[in-house]
């Protein structure tokens, strides 16, 4: 299973959050959106964003906002493909867990 580590789940959630904004979104907003599902600090999030960028799942660009640069993150084709795989894995994984919680699916 791909979700046996916290980092895979965090990567999946970050990619899902970034995918919601076609033109990309910035770090603080990503943190706020991810916090709706997982308690995370900015100091934890930024290494994840850098790793996803290094893995060619995210592209980064700077844009002026209120007189200063704001760094935006946008999903790449590879990131979109990876998110699709994470969604499939999550559906399978969560379905199996739900079966166990709901008392079905004996061995």
DSSP file (Angstrom, degrees, kcal/mol; ACC not computed):
  #  RESIDUE AA STRUCTURE BP1 BP2  ACC     N-H-->O    O-->H-N    N-H-->O    O-->H-N    TCO  KAPPA ALPHA  PHI   PSI    X-CA   Y-CA   Z-CA
    1    1 A X    >         0   0    0      0, 0.0     3,-0.8     0, 0.0    88,-0.0   0.000 360.0 360.0 360.0 138.5    0.0    0.0    0.0
    2    2 A X  G >   +     0   0    0      1,-0.2     3,-0.5     2,-0.1     6,-0.1   0.705 360.0  63.7 -75.8 -19.9    1.3    3.4   -0.9
    3    3 A X  G 3   +     0   0    0      1,-0.2    -1,-0.2     5,-0.1     6,-0.1   0.078  65.1 106.8 -95.9  25.7   -0.2    5.0    2.3
    4    4 A X  G <  S+     0   0    0     -3,-0.8     2,-0.3     4,-0.0    -1,-0.2   0.535  77.5  54.4 -81.1  -3.1    1.8    3.1    4.8
    5    5 A X  S <> S-     0   0    0     -3,-0.5     4,-1.3     1,-0.1     3,-0.3  -0.936  81.5-127.9-126.2 153.6    3.9    6.3    5.5
    6    6 A X  H  > S+     0   0    0     -2,-0.3     4,-2.5     1,-0.2     5,-0.2   0.828 105.9  62.1 -64.7 -31.9    2.8    9.7    6.6
    7    7 A X  H  > S+     0   0    0      1,-0.2     4,-2.7     2,-0.2    -1,-0.2   0.879 101.0  51.0 -67.4 -36.5    4.8   11.3    3.8
    8    8 A X  H  > S+     0   0    0     -3,-0.3     4,-2.4     2,-0.2    -1,-0.2   0.920 112.3  46.7 -65.8 -42.3    2.8    9.6    1.0
    9    9 A X  H  X S+     0   0    0     -4,-1.3     4,-2.5     2,-0.2    -2,-0.2   0.921 113.3  48.9 -64.6 -42.9   -0.5   10.7    2.5
   10   10 A X  H  X S+     0   0    0     -4,-2.5     4,-2.7     2,-0.2     5,-0.2   0.919 110.7  50.5 -63.6 -43.5    0.9   14.3    3.0
   11   11 A X  H  X S+     0   0    0     -4,-2.7     4,-2.7     1,-0.2     5,-0.2   0.928 111.1  49.7 -57.5 -45.3    2.1   14.4   -0.6
   12   12 A X  H  X S+     0   0    0     -4,-2.4     4,-2.2     1,-0.2    -2,-0.2   0.916 112.2  46.4 -61.5 -44.9   -1.3   13.2   -1.8
   13   13 A X  H  X S+     0   0    0     -4,-2.5     4,-2.5     2,-0.2    -1,-0.2   0.914 113.0  49.6 -66.3 -42.3   -3.2   15.8    0.2
   14   14 A X  H  X S+     0   0    0     -4,-2.7     4,-2.7     2,-0.2     5,-0.2   0.935 111.7  48.3 -62.7 -46.3   -0.8   18.6   -0.9
   15   15 A X  H  X S+     0   0    0     -4,-2.7     4,-2.1    -5,-0.2    -1,-0.2   0.900 111.7  50.6 -61.0 -39.9   -1.2   17.6   -4.6
   16   16 A X  H  X S+     0   0    0     -4,-2.2     4,-0.7    -5,-0.2    -1,-0.2   0.915 111.5  47.6 -63.8 -42.8   -4.9   17.5   -4.2
   17   17 A X  H >< S+     0   0    0     -4,-2.5     3,-1.0     1,-0.2     4,-0.4   0.933 113.6  46.9 -63.8 -46.2   -5.0   21.0   -2.6
   18   18 A X  H >< S+     0   0    0     -4,-2.7     3,-1.4     1,-0.2    57,-0.3   0.857 104.6  62.2 -65.1 -34.0   -2.8   22.5   -5.3
   19   19 A X  H 3< S+     0   0    0     -4,-2.1    -1,-0.2     1,-0.3    -2,-0.2   0.721  89.2  70.6 -65.6 -20.5   -4.8   20.8   -8.1
   20   20 A X  T << S+     0   0    0     -3,-1.0     2,-0.7    -4,-0.7    -1,-0.3   0.741  92.7  61.8 -68.8 -22.4   -7.9   22.8   -7.0
   21   21 A X    X   -     0   0    0     -3,-1.4     3,-1.5    -4,-0.4    54,-0.3  -0.902  68.2-163.3-111.2 107.8   -6.3   26.0   -8.4
   22   22 A X  T 3  S+     0   0    0     -2,-0.7    -1,-0.2     1,-0.3     3,-0.1   0.843  92.8  43.8 -58.9 -37.0   -5.7   25.9  -12.1
   23   23 A X  T 3  S-     0   0    0      1,-0.3    -1,-0.3    51,-0.1     2,-0.1   0.436 122.0-103.8 -88.3   0.4   -3.3   28.9  -12.0
   24   24 A X    <   -     0   0    0     -3,-1.5    -1,-0.3    -6,-0.3     2,-0.3  -0.254  30.5-120.0  99.8 168.9   -1.5   27.6   -8.9
   25   25 A X  E     -A   73   0A   0     48,-2.2    48,-3.2    -3,-0.1     2,-0.2  -0.940  21.3-108.0-146.5 165.1   -1.7   28.6   -5.3
   26   26 A X  E  >  -A   72   0A   0     -2,-0.3     4,-2.3    46,-0.2     3,-0.3  -0.572  31.1-104.5-104.3 162.5    0.8   29.9   -2.7
   27   27 A X  H  > S+     0   0    0     44,-0.8     4,-2.7     1,-0.2     5,-0.2   0.835 114.0  50.8 -53.7 -47.1    2.3   28.3    0.4
   28   28 A X  H  > S+     0   0    0      1,-0.2     4,-2.3     2,-0.2    -1,-0.2   0.921 112.9  46.8 -62.3 -43.0    0.2   29.9    3.1
   29   29 A X  H  > S+     0   0    0     -3,-0.3     4,-2.5     2,-0.2    -1,-0.2   0.894 110.7  52.7 -65.9 -38.8   -3.0   29.1    1.4
   30   30 A X  H  X S+     0   0    0     -4,-2.3     4,-3.0     2,-0.2     5,-0.3   0.937 109.0  50.5 -59.6 -45.9   -1.8   25.5    0.8
   31   31 A X  H  X S+     0   0    0     -4,-2.7     4,-2.2     1,-0.2    -2,-0.2   0.932 111.0  48.1 -57.3 -47.7   -1.0   25.2    4.6
   32   32 A X  H  < S+     0   0    0     -4,-2.3     4,-0.4     1,-0.2    -1,-0.2   0.898 114.5  45.7 -62.2 -41.3   -4.5   26.5    5.5
   33   33 A X  H >< S+     0   0    0     -4,-2.5     3,-1.1     1,-0.2     4,-0.3   0.899 112.4  49.8 -70.3 -40.5   -6.3   24.1    3.1
   34   34 A X  H >X S+     0   0    0     -4,-3.0     4,-2.8     1,-0.2     3,-2.2   0.875 101.4  64.6 -64.7 -36.0   -4.2   21.1    4.2
   35   35 A X  T 3< S+     0   0    0     -4,-2.2    -1,-0.2     1,-0.3    -2,-0.2   0.673  85.9  72.4 -63.0 -16.2   -4.9   21.9    7.8
   36   36 A X  T <4 S+     0   0    0     -3,-1.1    -1,-0.3    -4,-0.4    -2,-0.2   0.755 117.9  18.2 -66.9 -22.5   -8.6   21.1    7.1
   37   37 A X  T <4 S+     0   0    0     -3,-2.2     2,-0.4     1,-0.3    -2,-0.2   0.718 133.5  27.7-115.2 -36.9   -7.5   17.4    6.9
   38   38 A X  S  < S-     0   0    0     -4,-2.8     2,-0.7   -28,-0.0    -1,-0.3  -0.993  75.7-120.3-135.2 133.6   -4.1   17.1    8.7
   39   39 A X        +     0   0    0     -2,-0.4     2,-0.3    -3,-0.1    -4,-0.1  -0.644  51.7 159.0 -73.5 115.8   -2.6   19.2   11.4
   40   40 A X        -     0   0    0     -2,-0.7     2,-0.2    -9,-0.2    -5,-0.1  -0.993  33.8-138.4-143.2 143.8    0.6   20.5    9.8
   41   41 A X    >>  -     0   0    0     -2,-0.3     4,-2.1     1,-0.1     3,-0.8  -0.633  28.6-115.9 -97.1 161.6    2.9   23.4   10.4
   42   42 A X  H 3> S+     0   0    0      1,-0.2     4,-2.4    -2,-0.2     5,-0.2   0.867 116.8  60.7 -62.2 -35.2    4.4   25.6    7.7
   43   43 A X  H 34 S+     0   0    0      1,-0.2     4,-0.4     2,-0.2    -1,-0.2   0.746 109.4  42.9 -66.8 -21.7    7.9   24.3    8.7
   44   44 A X  H <> S+     0   0    0     -3,-0.8     4,-0.9     2,-0.1    -1,-0.2   0.817 113.2  52.6 -85.5 -37.0    6.6   20.8    7.8
   45   45 A X  H  X S+     0   0    0     -4,-2.1     4,-2.4     1,-0.2     3,-0.4   0.906  98.7  60.0 -69.5 -43.6    4.9   21.8    4.6
   46   46 A X  H  X S+     0   0    0     -4,-2.4     4,-2.5     1,-0.3    -1,-0.2   0.865 102.8  51.1 -62.5 -38.2    7.7   23.7    2.8
   47   47 A X  H  > S+     0   0    0     -4,-0.4     4,-2.4    -5,-0.2    -1,-0.3   0.877 110.3  52.0 -62.7 -33.3   10.0   20.7    2.6
   48   48 A X  H  X S+     0   0    0     -4,-0.9     4,-2.6    -3,-0.4    -2,-0.2   0.932 109.7  48.4 -64.7 -45.3    7.1   18.7    1.1
   49   49 A X  H  X S+     0   0    0     -4,-2.4     4,-2.0     1,-0.2    -2,-0.2   0.912 112.2  48.9 -61.4 -42.3    6.6   21.4   -1.5
   50   50 A X  H  X S+     0   0    0     -4,-2.5     4,-2.8     2,-0.2    -1,-0.2   0.907 111.6  49.2 -64.2 -41.1   10.3   21.4   -2.3
   51   51 A X  H  X S+     0   0    0     -4,-2.4     4,-2.1     2,-0.2    -2,-0.2   0.920 111.3  48.7 -64.6 -43.2   10.4   17.7   -2.6
   52   52 A X  H  <>S+     0   0    0     -4,-2.6     5,-2.9     2,-0.2     6,-1.2   0.851 112.5  49.4 -65.4 -33.7    7.4   17.6   -4.9
   53   53 A X  H ><5S+     0   0    0     -4,-2.0     3,-1.9     4,-0.2    -2,-0.2   0.935 110.2  49.8 -67.4 -46.4    9.0   20.3   -7.0
   54   54 A X  H 3<5S+     0   0    0     -4,-2.8    -2,-0.2     1,-0.3    -1,-0.2   0.844 108.6  53.7 -60.6 -34.4   12.3   18.4   -7.2
   55   55 A X  T 3<5S-     0   0    0     -4,-2.1    -1,-0.3    -5,-0.2    -2,-0.2   0.330 117.7-115.3 -82.8   7.5   10.3   15.3   -8.2
   56   56 A X  T < 5S+     0   0    0     -3,-1.9    23,-0.5     2,-0.2    22,-0.4   0.748  87.0 115.9  63.8  26.7    8.7   17.4  -11.1
   57   57 A X  S   <S+     0   0    0     -5,-2.9    19,-2.1    21,-0.2     2,-0.4   0.693  76.8  35.8 -92.0 -23.5    5.2   17.1   -9.6
   58   58 A X  E     -B   75   0A   0     -6,-1.2     2,-0.3    17,-0.2    17,-0.2  -0.971  67.2-153.0-128.3 144.1    5.0   20.9   -9.0
   59   59 A X  E     -B   74   0A   0     15,-3.1    15,-2.5    -2,-0.4     2,-0.4  -0.879  17.7-148.0-109.6 153.0    6.2   23.9  -10.9
   60   60 A X  E     +B   73   0A   0     -2,-0.3     2,-0.3    13,-0.2    13,-0.2  -0.937  20.2 167.1-124.9 139.7    7.0   27.1   -9.1
   61   61 A X  E     -B   72   0A   0     11,-1.9    11,-3.6    -2,-0.4     2,-0.3  -0.989  26.3-129.9-146.8 153.8    6.8   30.7  -10.1
   62   62 A X  E     -B   71   0A   0     -2,-0.3     2,-0.3     9,-0.2     9,-0.2  -0.799  23.8-179.3-103.8 145.6    6.9   34.1   -8.3
   63   63 A X  E     -B   70   0A   0      7,-2.2     7,-2.6    -2,-0.3     2,-0.1  -0.998  32.4-104.5-143.7 143.6    4.3   36.8   -8.8
   64   64 A X  E     +B   69   0A   0     -2,-0.3     2,-0.3     5,-0.2     5,-0.2  -0.438  39.9 171.1 -67.3 137.2    4.0   40.3   -7.3
   65   65 A X  E >   -B   68   0A   0      3,-3.1     3,-1.3    -2,-0.1    -2,-0.0  -0.897  69.0 -17.6-149.4 118.6    1.4   40.7   -4.5
   66   66 A X  T 3  S-     0   0    0     -2,-0.3     3,-0.1     1,-0.3    -2,-0.0   0.881 129.7 -48.3  51.9  43.5    1.0   43.8   -2.4
   67   67 A X  T 3  S+     0   0    0      1,-0.2     2,-0.3     0, 0.0    -1,-0.3   0.542 124.8  80.2  80.8   7.1    4.5   45.0   -3.3
   68   68 A X  E <  S- B   0  65A   0     -3,-1.3    -3,-3.1    -5,-0.1     2,-0.3  -0.952  83.5 -94.6-141.0 162.9    6.3   41.7   -2.7
   69   69 A X  E     - B   0  64A   0     -2,-0.3     2,-0.4    -5,-0.2    -5,-0.2  -0.557  31.6-164.9 -77.8 138.9    6.9   38.4   -4.4
   70   70 A X  E     - B   0  63A   0     -7,-2.6    -7,-2.2    -2,-0.3     2,-0.5  -0.994  17.7-132.2-121.9 131.5    4.7   35.5   -3.6
   71   71 A X  E     - B   0  62A   0     -2,-0.4   -44,-0.8    -9,-0.2     2,-0.3  -0.718  23.1-161.9 -87.4 126.6    5.7   32.0   -4.6
   72   72 A X  E     -AB  26  61A   0    -11,-3.6   -11,-1.9    -2,-0.5     2,-0.4  -0.821   5.8-152.0-109.5 148.1    3.1   30.0   -6.4
   73   73 A X  E     -AB  25  60A   0    -48,-3.2   -48,-2.2    -2,-0.3     2,-0.4  -0.966  14.4-177.4-121.5 134.8    2.9   26.2   -6.8
   74   74 A X  E     - B   0  59A   0    -15,-2.5   -15,-3.1    -2,-0.4     2,-0.1  -0.986  30.2-107.1-135.7 142.3    1.2   24.6   -9.8
   75   75 A X  E     - B   0  58A   0     -2,-0.4   -17,-0.2   -54,-0.3     2,-0.2  -0.428  31.5-151.0 -67.7 137.4    0.6   21.0  -10.7
   76   76 A X     >  -     0   0    0    -19,-2.1     4,-2.4    -2,-0.1     5,-0.2  -0.445  34.3 -97.6 -94.0 176.6    2.7   19.6  -13.5
   77   77 A X  H  > S+     0   0    0      2,-0.2     4,-2.3     1,-0.2     5,-0.2   0.923 128.8  49.2 -59.6 -43.7    1.6   16.7  -15.9
   78   78 A X  H  > S+     0   0    0    -22,-0.4     4,-2.5     1,-0.2    -1,-0.2   0.897 110.3  51.0 -63.2 -40.0    3.6   14.4  -13.7
   79   79 A X  H  > S+     0   0    0    -23,-0.5     4,-2.4     2,-0.2    -1,-0.2   0.888 109.3  50.4 -64.2 -39.4    2.0   15.8  -10.6
   80   80 A X  H  X S+     0   0    0     -4,-2.4     4,-2.0     2,-0.2    -2,-0.2   0.907 111.4  48.0 -64.5 -42.3   -1.4   15.3  -12.1
   81   81 A X  H  X S+     0   0    0     -4,-2.3     4,-2.0     2,-0.2    -2,-0.2   0.905 112.0  49.9 -64.1 -41.5   -0.6   11.7  -13.0
   82   82 A X  H  X S+     0   0    0     -4,-2.5     4,-2.6     1,-0.2    -2,-0.2   0.902 108.7  52.3 -64.3 -41.0    0.8   11.1   -9.5
   83   83 A X  H  X S+     0   0    0     -4,-2.4     4,-2.6     1,-0.2    -1,-0.2   0.893 106.6  53.7 -62.1 -39.8   -2.4   12.5   -7.9
   84   84 A X  H  X S+     0   0    0     -4,-2.0     4,-2.0     2,-0.2    -1,-0.2   0.920 109.7  47.7 -60.4 -43.7   -4.5   10.2  -10.0
   85   85 A X  H  X S+     0   0    0     -4,-2.0     4,-2.7     1,-0.2    -2,-0.2   0.919 111.1  50.8 -63.2 -43.3   -2.5    7.2   -8.7
   86   86 A X  H  X S+     0   0    0     -4,-2.6     4,-3.0     1,-0.2    -2,-0.2   0.901 108.8  52.0 -60.8 -40.3   -2.9    8.5   -5.1
   87   87 A X  H  X S+     0   0    0     -4,-2.6     4,-2.3     2,-0.2    -1,-0.2   0.910 110.8  47.2 -63.5 -42.0   -6.6    8.8   -5.6
   88   88 A X  H  X S+     0   0    0     -4,-2.0     4,-2.2     2,-0.2    -2,-0.2   0.943 114.4  46.8 -63.4 -48.0   -6.9    5.2   -6.8
   89   89 A X  H  X S+     0   0    0     -4,-2.7     4,-3.1     1,-0.2     5,-0.2   0.911 112.0  50.9 -60.2 -43.2   -4.8    3.9   -4.0
   90   90 A X  H  X S+     0   0    0     -4,-3.0     4,-3.3     1,-0.2     5,-0.3   0.909 108.6  51.4 -62.9 -41.6   -6.8    6.0   -1.4
   91   91 A X  H  X S+     0   0    0     -4,-2.3     4,-1.7     2,-0.2    -1,-0.2   0.929 114.9  42.6 -61.4 -45.2  -10.1    4.6   -2.8
   92   92 A X  H  X S+     0   0    0     -4,-2.2     4,-1.9     2,-0.2    -2,-0.2   0.939 118.2  45.4 -64.4 -47.7   -8.8    1.0   -2.5
   93   93 A X  H  X S+     0   0    0     -4,-3.1     4,-2.2     1,-0.2    -2,-0.2   0.939 114.9  45.2 -62.9 -50.6   -7.2    1.6    0.9
   94   94 A X  H  X S+     0   0    0     -4,-3.3     4,-2.7    -5,-0.2    -1,-0.2   0.840 110.2  56.3 -67.0 -31.7  -10.1    3.5    2.5
   95   95 A X  H  X S+     0   0    0     -4,-1.7     4,-2.1    -5,-0.3    -1,-0.2   0.916 108.7  46.5 -63.5 -42.9  -12.6    0.9    1.1
   96   96 A X  H  X S+     0   0    0     -4,-1.9     4,-1.9     2,-0.2    -2,-0.2   0.906 113.4  48.3 -66.3 -41.5  -10.7   -1.9    2.9
   97   97 A X  H  X S+     0   0    0     -4,-2.2     4,-2.8     1,-0.2     5,-0.2   0.919 110.2  52.2 -64.7 -42.5  -10.5    0.1    6.1
   98   98 A X  H  X S+     0   0    0     -4,-2.7     4,-2.5     1,-0.2     6,-0.2   0.894 106.7  53.8 -60.4 -40.1  -14.2    0.9    5.9
   99   99 A X  H  <>S+     0   0    0     -4,-2.1     5,-2.0     2,-0.2     4,-0.4   0.929 111.2  45.7 -59.1 -44.6  -15.0   -2.8    5.5
  100  100 A X  H ><5S+     0   0    0     -4,-1.9     3,-1.2     1,-0.2    -2,-0.2   0.942 114.3  47.3 -65.0 -47.3  -13.1   -3.6    8.6
  101  101 A X  H 3<5S+     0   0    0     -4,-2.8    -1,-0.2     1,-0.3    -2,-0.2   0.850 113.1  49.2 -63.1 -34.1  -14.7   -0.8   10.6
  102  102 A X  T 3<5S-     0   0    0     -4,-2.5    -1,-0.3    -5,-0.2    -2,-0.2   0.408 117.1-111.4 -90.7   3.0  -18.2   -1.7    9.4
  103  103 A X  T < 5S+     0   0    0     -3,-1.2    -3,-0.2    -4,-0.4    -4,-0.1   0.498  77.7 112.9  88.1   3.9  -17.7   -5.4   10.3
  104  104 A X      < +     0   0    0     -5,-2.0    -1,-0.2    -6,-0.2    -2,-0.0  -0.301  43.2  55.1 -96.5-175.6  -17.7   -6.9    6.8
  105  105 A X        -     0   0    0      1,-0.1    -1,-0.1    -2,-0.1    -2,-0.1   0.934  62.3-168.6  62.5  58.9  -15.0   -8.6    4.7
  106  106 A X              0   0    0      1,-0.1    -1,-0.1    -3,-0.1    -2,-0.0  -0.304 360.0 360.0 -71.2 163.2  -13.7  -11.5    6.8
  107  107 A X              0   0    0     -2,-0.0    -1,-0.1     0, 0.0    -2,-0.0   0.454 360.0 360.0 -85.4 360.0  -10.6  -13.4    5.8
